[in-house]
Structure formats: C-alpha cells, structure tokens
Amino acid sequence: MNEEEKEELELNRIQEEEDEDLLEVDDIRTNLKDLKIVTDDQDKTSVMERINRGDFLHIAAPMVRFSKLPFRLLCKKWGCDLTFSPMLLAESFNRSEFARDSDFTTNQFDNSLIVQFAANDGEELSAAVEKVANHCQGVDINCGCPQKWIIRENMGAGLLTTPEKIEEMIKTTTRRITNIPLSIKIRIQKDMSQTIELAKRAERAGVSWITVHGRTSSQRSSHPVDYDAIKLVKESIGIPVFANGDIFTLDQANDIRDKTKVNGVMSARGILCNPALYMGYDTTPIECIKEFIDINSQIGGLNTDIFHRHLMYMLYSVNSKAEKKEFNLLSTTPSIIDFIKDKYYL
C-alpha cells in the first residue's frame, strides 16, 4: 500500500463520534480579533433561538483527536454555526482532573461549542454535564459511536439496543441541569421502526434536538448514506433534526436540506479536509490554512502529530503525489510550517 492509499484509508477510518479548563485569553484577544474570529459584540443568540427563527445550521462533527479548540475556532471562522468537542468519557471526566485538563479546553471565544459525552448512566452523565454547563451552548449524548470497545461498555451505538437507558440518562440530566439544551446523536437501525420509536422516546424524555447519521453502526464509511431514513425521522418527531453523513460540499449540504427538510447538517470527514466547505469552497483556501497555523501558534493545544495530520487532510486534494510523500515525512512543527511557507510563498 502506497502513502496516498494509506492516507485515504486513514480518512475513511475517522469516526464521527469522538471541571473546565479555561485558557488565559487577555493576551491573545487582539490577535484573535485580527483574525476576525471574535468581535466586541459577539452574537449572544442561543442555538435554540437560531433554530426557532428558522436558521439552517452548519455543524462540525465530533471527531476524536481532531475537534480540539484551535480547529473549532477555525471552523467557526469559516462558516460553522456549531462546533462539537471530541467525544469525552463521562466517567473519566468526572474522576480525573488530568482527563479534564487534557480533553476539554475552551475559552470565551469558543461560543459555538457543543460538548459531547459518552456515558451509560444518568448520574454519571449529569455530573459531567454540570462541569461544562456554563461553558458551552449545549451537551450531546453519543449514541452512535461504532467502536467495538465503546459498544461493549454499553455506550455509543451500544445504547441503540437499550433505549430505556437513553431515556433514563436524558431524564436524569434534564432534571438536574436546566440552563442548556441536551441532544443525542444516533445512527439508524436496520429496522427503521426501532429508530423512529427511539427518536419519539427521546423527544418525550426531553431532548432539544437529534442528530441522525444515516448509516447503521455496522456500515462502513464507503456505504451510501440513507437520507430517506433521516427524512423519515424528521417527519416523525416535532423537535429539530440534524443530518449527518457524507457532506463534503456546500451544494451537498443544500441538497440534503431540500431532500430531508432537516434543520441543519453535520460534517466530519468533509470539514476535516476542508474547514471552509460551508462557505462554498471546494478545497481549503490558503487563507484558511494560514489562519489555522496562526490560531494554533496563538493558543496551542495541538501536539505536532495532530497539527501535522490536520494539514495533511487540508492539503490532500491540492498536493501532488510527490508533495504528499514529502509532507507526510515531516516530523517537526517548524519543518511543517516551512513547507507551507515555501509552497504558498507566505
């Protein structure tokens, strides 16, 4: 397998489900304002207010390792209305200060954030939600991650077979935390009547919206997304529904909106390769790449490997085969930045 095939395989393997640690931000505010990520009159409109006024929301999916603060701020700058955190394990988050400090980093400009937790117990989940409730727009329960170890722990897609557990977690959490919306992210099931019943049950229990990935937990990313199934969920409940799966361009997002009548769309692999897709770009513009480098240099938070991988994906469709091979072999942040500067004359 050559380097290009390995990189393509890595992209296809990316899973879409993946006490607060606020950064000191006074010393970086000017630089972030220069990037037009923040303004003095930040939009204070809540996610539910935007949905209720008819906004169609563009969303960056939760991605393990990749949905960290610098990338979320970049996505927000380039057209995302909501940006999800990586999937966080509620139990570890509650018990380990190290887990909180390493897994959850935010700042006052990260005001499109939805925090996603994996959990299998209402008390555990609500305790974790309490720790982040004042620092995000909402919290999501992961009910779709297909990783085998997650399913064995009755979390993620493992919850799809125990809808009563999902209901218990929703009710326990919404009783305990009332100041932010709670949502769930699910995958469809082979028997769509079970998916519809789960959606209705979640609505009755008190979720504010549902994100539906149009594949089952056993289907790979190469399998076509079932948008008819997503449309059926939308038609069956009264709360907002977001569509997830195979959104790589703005035209695709608009087509899915027209086909399913959903309230928003969520992209994972598409937004990872092109954070500007919701602004109509077919490939990542160099201005976006430069801003990603600038944001990460200002606030940090990404190790060299993840920083490198982000740029590998952003450059994937524009680098030649030889450039991909050269770039993929780089191992230090300065060498990565030098490659970008040399290629684009920055």
C-alpha positions as CSV (number, residue, x, y, z in Angstrom):
1,M,0.0,0.0,0.0
2,N,1.5,3.4,-1.0
3,E,1.5,6.5,1.0
4,E,-1.5,8.0,-0.8
5,E,-3.6,4.9,-0.2
6,K,-2.6,4.8,3.4
7,E,-3.8,8.4,3.8
8,E,-7.1,7.7,2.1
9,L,-7.6,4.7,4.4
10,E,-6.9,6.9,7.4
11,L,-9.5,9.4,6.3
12,N,-12.1,6.7,5.9
13,R,-11.4,5.3,9.3
14,I,-12.1,8.6,11.1
15,Q,-15.0,8.1,13.4
16,E,-17.5,10.9,13.6
17,E,-18.2,10.4,17.2
18,E,-15.5,11.2,19.2
19,D,-14.1,20.9,35.8
20,E,-13.5,23.2,32.6
21,D,-10.0,24.3,31.7
22,L,-10.4,27.9,30.5
23,L,-7.4,29.4,28.8
24,E,-6.0,32.8,29.8
25,V,-7.2,34.9,26.9
26,D,-6.4,38.5,27.6
27,D,-3.0,38.3,25.9
28,I,-4.3,36.7,22.7
29,R,-7.6,38.7,22.3
30,T,-6.0,41.2,19.9
31,N,-4.6,38.5,17.7
32,L,-7.8,36.6,17.5
33,K,-9.7,39.8,16.7
34,D,-7.3,40.4,13.9
35,L,-8.3,37.0,12.5
36,K,-12.0,38.1,12.8
37,I,-12.7,35.1,15.0
38,V,-14.1,37.3,17.8
39,T,-15.6,40.8,18.0
40,D,-16.5,43.1,20.8
41,D,-20.2,42.5,20.1
42,Q,-20.2,38.7,19.9
43,D,-23.5,37.0,18.8
44,K,-25.2,36.0,22.1
45,T,-28.1,34.2,20.3
46,S,-28.6,30.7,21.6
47,V,-28.7,27.7,19.4
48,M,-32.4,27.1,20.1
49,E,-33.2,30.7,19.3
50,R,-31.4,30.4,16.0
51,I,-33.3,27.2,15.2
52,N,-36.6,28.7,16.2
53,R,-36.1,31.7,14.0
54,G,-35.5,29.4,11.0
55,D,-31.7,29.3,10.7
56,F,-30.3,26.3,8.8
57,L,-27.3,25.3,10.9
58,H,-23.9,24.2,9.6
59,I,-22.1,22.0,12.1
60,A,-18.7,20.5,12.6
61,A,-19.0,16.9,13.9
62,P,-17.3,15.5,17.0
63,M,-14.0,13.8,15.9
64,V,-11.7,12.0,18.3
65,R,-8.3,13.8,18.5
66,F,-9.3,16.4,15.9
67,S,-12.2,18.5,17.3
68,K,-9.9,20.5,19.7
69,L,-10.1,24.2,20.4
70,P,-7.9,25.5,17.6
71,F,-9.8,23.6,14.9
72,R,-13.2,24.6,16.4
73,L,-12.2,28.2,16.3
74,L,-11.1,27.8,12.7
75,C,-14.3,26.1,11.7
76,K,-16.3,28.8,13.4
77,K,-14.4,31.5,11.5
78,W,-15.1,29.7,8.2
79,G,-18.9,29.2,8.4
80,C,-19.7,26.7,11.2
81,D,-22.6,27.6,13.4
82,L,-22.0,24.8,15.9
83,T,-18.7,23.0,16.7
84,F,-18.6,19.8,18.7
85,S,-15.9,18.7,21.1
86,P,-14.4,15.3,20.7
87,M,-16.3,12.5,22.4
88,L,-15.5,12.7,26.1
89,L,-16.0,9.7,28.5
90,A,-18.2,11.0,31.3
91,E,-16.7,8.6,33.9
92,S,-13.1,9.6,33.2
93,F,-14.1,13.3,33.0
94,N,-15.7,13.1,36.5
95,R,-12.9,11.2,38.2
96,S,-9.7,12.6,36.6
97,E,-8.5,16.2,36.7
98,F,-5.9,15.1,34.2
99,A,-8.6,13.9,31.8
100,R,-10.5,17.2,32.1
101,D,-7.4,19.3,31.6
102,S,-6.2,17.3,28.6
103,D,-9.5,16.6,26.9
104,F,-11.5,19.7,27.5
105,T,-10.0,23.1,26.7
106,T,-12.1,26.1,25.8
107,N,-12.1,29.9,26.0
108,Q,-14.5,32.8,25.9
109,F,-14.4,32.9,22.1
110,D,-15.4,29.2,21.7
111,N,-19.0,30.2,21.9
112,S,-20.3,27.8,19.3
113,L,-19.3,24.7,21.4
114,I,-21.4,21.6,21.9
115,V,-19.8,19.2,24.3
116,Q,-20.3,15.5,23.6
117,F,-20.2,12.8,26.3
118,A,-20.2,9.0,26.1
119,A,-22.0,7.5,29.1
120,N,-24.2,4.7,30.2
121,D,-25.5,6.1,33.5
122,G,-27.7,9.1,34.2
123,E,-26.0,10.2,37.4
124,E,-22.5,9.9,35.8
125,L,-23.6,11.9,32.8
126,S,-25.3,14.7,34.7
127,A,-22.3,15.1,37.0
128,A,-20.1,15.6,33.9
129,V,-22.6,18.0,32.3
130,E,-22.6,20.1,35.4
131,K,-18.9,20.7,35.0
132,V,-19.3,22.1,31.5
133,A,-22.8,23.6,31.5
134,N,-21.6,27.2,31.9
135,H,-19.0,27.0,29.2
136,C,-20.9,25.7,26.1
137,Q,-24.0,26.1,24.0
138,G,-25.3,22.6,24.7
139,V,-24.4,19.0,25.6
140,D,-24.8,15.9,23.4
141,I,-25.0,12.2,24.3
142,N,-23.1,10.0,21.9
143,C,-25.5,7.2,20.9
144,G,-23.8,6.3,17.6
145,C,-20.1,5.6,18.0
146,P,-19.5,2.2,16.4
147,Q,-16.1,1.4,18.0
148,K,-16.3,-2.1,19.5
149,W,-14.9,-1.2,22.9
150,I,-17.5,1.6,23.3
151,I,-20.3,-0.8,22.3
152,R,-19.1,-3.4,24.8
153,E,-19.4,-0.8,27.6
154,N,-23.0,-0.1,26.5
155,M,-22.1,3.3,25.3
156,G,-22.3,4.9,21.8
157,A,-24.1,2.7,19.4
158,G,-24.4,0.1,22.1
159,L,-27.2,2.3,23.6
160,L,-29.3,1.8,20.5
161,T,-30.4,-1.6,21.8
162,T,-31.3,-0.2,25.2
163,P,-33.5,2.8,24.5
164,E,-34.7,2.8,28.1
165,K,-31.1,3.6,29.2
166,I,-31.0,6.6,26.8
167,E,-34.3,7.7,28.2
168,E,-33.1,7.4,31.8
169,M,-30.0,9.5,31.0
170,I,-32.0,12.2,29.3
171,K,-34.5,12.5,32.2
172,T,-31.9,12.4,34.9
173,T,-29.7,15.1,33.2
174,T,-32.5,17.4,32.2
175,R,-33.9,17.4,35.7
176,R,-30.5,18.3,37.1
177,I,-29.3,20.8,34.5
178,T,-31.8,23.2,33.0
179,N,-29.8,26.1,31.6
180,I,-28.6,24.4,28.4
181,P,-30.1,22.1,25.8
182,L,-29.4,18.4,25.8
183,S,-29.3,16.4,22.5
184,I,-28.5,12.9,21.3
185,K,-26.6,11.7,18.2
186,I,-27.7,8.4,16.8
187,R,-27.2,6.1,13.9
188,I,-30.1,4.5,12.1
189,Q,-31.0,0.8,12.7
190,K,-31.8,-1.9,10.2
191,D,-35.4,-1.8,11.5
192,M,-36.4,1.8,11.0
193,S,-39.4,1.4,13.3
194,Q,-36.9,1.0,16.1
195,T,-35.1,4.2,15.1
196,I,-38.4,6.1,14.9
197,E,-39.5,4.8,18.3
198,L,-36.2,5.8,19.8
199,A,-36.5,9.3,18.4
200,K,-40.0,9.7,19.7
201,R,-38.9,8.3,23.1
202,A,-36.0,10.8,23.3
203,E,-38.3,13.6,22.3
204,R,-40.8,12.7,25.1
205,A,-37.9,12.4,27.6
206,G,-36.8,16.0,26.9
207,V,-34.0,16.3,24.3
208,S,-33.9,19.5,22.4
209,W,-32.7,18.0,19.0
210,I,-31.5,14.8,17.5
211,T,-28.6,14.3,15.0
212,V,-29.1,11.3,12.8
213,H,-26.2,9.6,11.0
214,G,-27.7,7.8,8.0
215,R,-25.8,4.6,8.4
216,T,-26.1,1.7,10.8
217,S,-23.3,1.0,13.3
218,S,-22.1,-1.9,11.2
219,Q,-21.9,0.0,7.9
220,R,-18.5,1.5,6.8
221,S,-18.0,5.0,5.5
222,S,-18.0,3.6,1.9
223,H,-21.6,2.6,2.3
224,P,-24.1,5.2,0.9
225,V,-25.9,7.3,3.5
226,D,-29.7,6.7,3.8
227,Y,-31.1,10.2,3.5
228,D,-34.6,8.8,3.2
229,A,-34.2,7.3,6.7
230,I,-33.1,10.7,8.0
231,K,-36.1,12.3,6.3
232,L,-38.4,9.7,8.0
233,V,-37.0,10.6,11.4
234,K,-37.6,14.3,10.7
235,E,-41.2,13.7,9.7
236,S,-41.9,11.5,12.7
237,I,-41.0,14.0,15.5
238,G,-41.6,17.6,16.4
239,I,-38.1,18.6,17.5
240,P,-35.2,19.7,15.3
241,V,-33.2,17.1,13.4
242,F,-29.7,17.5,12.0
243,A,-28.4,15.2,9.2
244,N,-25.0,13.6,9.3
245,G,-23.0,11.6,6.8
246,D,-21.1,12.3,3.5
247,I,-21.3,16.1,3.4
248,F,-18.2,17.3,1.5
249,T,-19.5,20.5,-0.3
250,L,-22.0,23.3,0.3
251,D,-24.1,22.1,-2.6
252,Q,-24.4,18.7,-0.9
253,A,-25.5,20.3,2.3
254,N,-28.1,22.3,0.5
255,D,-29.3,19.3,-1.4
256,I,-29.7,17.3,1.8
257,R,-31.6,20.2,3.4
258,D,-34.0,20.3,0.4
259,K,-34.4,16.5,0.3
260,T,-34.9,15.9,4.1
261,K,-36.2,19.2,5.4
262,V,-33.8,18.9,8.3
263,N,-32.8,21.9,10.5
264,G,-29.0,21.6,9.9
265,V,-26.2,19.4,8.6
266,M,-23.2,18.0,10.3
267,S,-19.9,17.2,8.5
268,A,-16.9,15.2,9.8
269,R,-14.5,14.0,7.1
270,G,-15.6,16.8,4.8
271,I,-14.9,19.6,7.3
272,L,-11.6,17.9,8.3
273,C,-10.4,18.1,4.8
274,N,-11.9,21.5,4.0
275,P,-12.9,23.6,7.0
276,A,-14.2,26.2,4.5
277,L,-16.7,23.9,2.8
278,Y,-19.7,25.7,4.4
279,M,-18.6,28.9,2.7
280,G,-18.7,27.3,-0.7
281,Y,-15.0,26.4,-1.2
282,D,-14.4,23.1,-2.9
283,T,-10.8,22.9,-1.4
284,T,-9.3,24.5,1.6
285,P,-8.2,28.1,0.7
286,I,-4.7,29.1,1.6
287,E,-6.1,31.8,3.8
288,C,-7.8,29.2,5.9
289,I,-4.6,27.1,6.2
290,K,-2.6,30.2,7.3
291,E,-5.3,31.1,9.9
292,F,-5.1,27.5,11.3
293,I,-1.4,27.9,11.7
294,D,-1.8,31.3,13.3
295,I,-4.6,30.2,15.7
296,N,-2.6,27.2,16.9
297,S,0.5,29.3,17.4
298,Q,-1.5,31.8,19.5
299,I,-3.4,29.4,21.8
300,G,-1.6,26.0,21.3
301,G,-3.4,22.8,22.3
302,L,-2.3,20.6,19.4
303,N,0.7,18.3,19.5
304,T,2.8,18.1,16.4
305,D,1.3,14.9,15.2
306,I,-2.3,16.2,15.3
307,F,-1.2,19.6,13.9
308,H,0.5,17.7,11.0
309,R,-2.5,15.5,10.4
310,H,-4.8,18.4,10.2
311,L,-2.7,20.0,7.5
312,M,-2.3,16.7,5.7
313,Y,-6.0,16.5,5.3
314,M,-6.5,20.1,4.3
315,L,-3.8,19.8,1.7
316,Y,-4.8,16.3,0.5
317,S,-6.7,17.4,-2.6
318,V,-4.2,20.0,-3.7
319,N,-0.8,18.4,-3.0
320,S,0.7,16.3,-5.8
321,K,1.7,12.8,-5.1
322,A,5.3,13.8,-4.6
323,E,4.3,16.7,-2.3
324,K,2.2,14.4,-0.3
325,K,5.1,12.0,0.2
326,E,7.4,14.8,1.2
327,F,4.9,16.5,3.5
328,N,3.9,13.2,5.2
329,L,7.5,12.5,6.2
330,L,7.9,15.8,8.1
331,S,8.1,15.4,11.9
332,T,8.6,18.8,13.5
333,T,6.4,21.9,13.6
334,P,9.0,24.2,12.1
335,S,9.5,21.9,9.1
336,I,5.8,21.7,8.6
337,I,5.4,25.4,8.6
338,D,8.4,25.9,6.4
339,F,6.8,23.5,3.8
340,I,3.6,25.6,3.8
341,K,5.5,28.9,3.5
342,D,7.7,27.6,0.6
343,K,4.7,26.1,-1.2
344,Y,2.5,29.2,-0.9
345,Y,5.1,31.9,-0.7
346,L,3.9,33.1,2.7
